[in-house]
Amino acid sequence: MRGSGWKMLFSGMTPSTQAVNIDLHTLESKDYIVLNNQLKQINAQRDADNQIISINPDTLYFDFTNRIIKKVPVKLLLSINYQRQFARSDHIIIKPEYVTLSGPANRIREISAWPTDSLKLSNIDEDVSTRIKLKPVTDGSMVVFPKTVQIDIPVDEFTEKTLEIPIKLINQNYDIVKIFPQKVKITFKVALSNYAEIDESFFEATVNMNLWRNKGYSTLPVTLTRVPAFCKIVSIVPRNIDFIVKK
């Protein structure tokens, strides 16, 4: 294919004038040919009353590499702000989550995700459901499918709720350990739709006795080891507790 000329057929021409010669010498340094750049020399082969004005598409791509197919996750490019008291209430859903790439192996292997166009949303106070385009390919040797994805963002009004959570001791290797207080008060933001169902069982608060045994802590920090994904912690009172160890 890297010779000096290549015959090409154009469907809008009469049978006797369909074949034209295309210069392929640029393939020595590139993997494409811009046909409209060769209009002058193409028309030099033709009668004056049968000239070509333009060619569409005007670029021919030549693939001289091994091709592979690969699925990669969609990367959502999102900028969003909400009305006061509103926020995202659950995970963003992208359908499909993966897109299929096809193209030269050396290019495809470098790609770990494929971005969408930028999605900018302002003053949001309700669920968002929209279809968004994926970033177009700039390399003519690559193909991305599909071209669009569905985006669903659950949005709800949030309010604050306060609960008292029992504190659980971990790494307790002693007969008796007393802690003060025995419960921690947490305040968190939760969607109104989940407000009634959220109780103490959704949370777990712990203190680690190894911090005293191995590092000499005189008070123990409280750690929330279980928090629902749709809750946002505002405060923990107290952050540290006192304790007495009786061996």
N, C-alpha and C positions, 0 to 999 in steps of 0.2 A: 504493500500500500504506500510505501514511501517513494514511489517513482515520481517523474516530473508531471504526470497528468493523470486525471481520473475522469471517466465519463459519467455524467449525471443526467437523469431524466426529469423533465418538467411536464406535469400532466396537462397544463393549459396550452401546450404547443401542438402544432400539427405533427404527425408522425415523422415527416422528413426533416423536422428541425428540432426534435426533442433532445438529442444528445449534445452536450457541451463538454468541453475539457476543463477540469479544475486543476490548478497548480497545487501540488502537495509538498513543495519543498520546505514550507514552514514547519512541517511535522518533524523535521530534524531537531528542532529546539522547543516545540510546543506540542500539546496533544489536541489542538483544535485548529480549525480554519474558519476565518470570517469571510463568507462568500461575497458580501457586498463590497469588500475591499478589492475584489477581483472583477467587478463589473466591467471595467474598461477593457481588460483583456478578453473577457467572455464575449462582450459585444463586438469586439474586433473580428470574431469568428462568424458574425451574423450579418444578415442583410440589414440595410439602413431602416427598412420599414418593419423590422421584426426584432427591435431592441428590447432588452430586459431593463426595466426601471428599478426594481428592487426584488430581493429574495427574502422570504419569510417562512420559517426561521432562518436567520442569516448565518448561523454558526453550526458547523459540523464538529462533533466531539469524537475522538478516537481513543478507545480504551485499550492500552497495551499492557495492562497489569492483571493480576489475578483478582477476581471479584469474590466477595463474601457477603453473607446476610447475617445481620445481628440485631437483637432486640435490646433496647436501652430504655431506662425510665424517662418519663417526661419531667422536665424541670420547669415549674411554674414561676414566672417572673411577675411577682405581685406586689403592688403598693396599695394599701387600703387603710382608710381611717373611718372610725365609726362615730355615730352620734353619742352624746353623753349617756352613760349607763348601758350601752350596747357593746357587744364583742362577739367574736367567733365562739360558738358553743360546742364545737366538736371538730373532728378532723376534716380537712378539705378533701373532697372526692374528685379524682381526675379519671375520666373514662375516655379512651383506655389509658391505663397507667403506663403502658409501654408502647413504643413505636418501633417500626422495623426499618432498619437502614440497609441499603444495598449499595455497594461500590467497591473501589479498590481496597484490597486488604490492608495496605499500609495506612490508609486514611481511616478506615472504619475501626481498626483496632485501637486507635487513639481516642475514640469517642466513648465516654462513659454515661452521658445523658444528653438529651436533646431539649433545648429551651423553647418555650412558647414566646409569642410576641408579648410585650409588656402589657399587663392588665392593671389599670389605675382606677381605683374606686374611692369615692369620697362621700362622707356624711351618710354612711350606711346604717339602716335600722331594721333590715329584714333580710331573709335568706337571699343569696345570690345564686342564680343559675344562668350560665351563659356559655356560648361556644366561642372558642378562641383559636386563632390560627397558630400553627407552629412556625418557628423561624424558617424562612425559605432557605434552601441550599444555595450556596454561591458557587459550588463546584459542580459543573455540568456532568461529571462522571458519577455523581451520587444521586440516590433516590431515597426519599423519606415517605413513609406511609403509615397512617393516614396524614392528611394535611391539617386537620383540625382535631381538637379534643373538647369534651364537655367538662365544664368546671362547676361544681356545686359547693357553696360555702354556707354552712348553717350559722345563722346569726340569731341571737336572742338578747333580751334585756336581762341585765345582771343586777343582783342585789346582794347585800351582805347578810351573813348568818354566823352565829357564834355557837360553838359546842364545847363541852368539856370532855376531854379524851383521857382515859386511864393510861398511865405511863407503864410501859413494860420494861423490865430489867433484862438485859442480855449479858452473857458471859458472867453470870452470877455463880461463883464457886464458894460461897460462904453460907453458913447456916441461916443467919438472919441479916437482912438488909432492910432498913427502914428509910423511906424517902419522903421528903417534904417539899412541896405538896405531892399527893399521889395522883393528881390529875392536872392536865395542862389545858388552858383555855385557848382555843384557836378561833380566829375570825377569818372568814374567807368569802370570796365573791362566787356566786353560783347563779346559773341561769334560772329565771323564774319557773321555767318548765320542769326543772329538777329540784326546786326548793323543798317541796314537801317530802320527797323520798329520801333526802340526804340526812343520815343520822350518824351516831358515833361509830357504827360498824364499818363505815366507808373509810375510816382513818386508822392509822396506827402510829403511836408515839413511843419512842424508845430512848433509854439511856444506856450507855455502854460502860460496865464496871471496869473494863480493861483500862479505861482512861485514868482511873484512880490507881489501879494495881500496877500498871506499867509506866505511867507518866506522872503520877502523883497529883492528879487533879483534886482540888478541895471541893469543888462543885461540878456537877455533870451537865453538859449541854443536852438539851432535848432535840431529838431528830425525828422528823416526820418521815417514816419509812413507807407509808402507804397514803396516797392522796389521789382522789379521782382526777382523771385528765381534764374534766370539765370544771374543776374548781381551782381558783387562784387564791393562794394564801395571802392574807393581809397582815396578820400578826400572830405571834405565839407568846402567851404569857403564863408562867415565866419562861424565859429562854434557858435558864439554868436552874437546877434544883439542888437542895441540900440532901445529905444522906448520913446515916450512921450504920456502921458495920459491927455486928456482934459475932465473934468467932466461937 
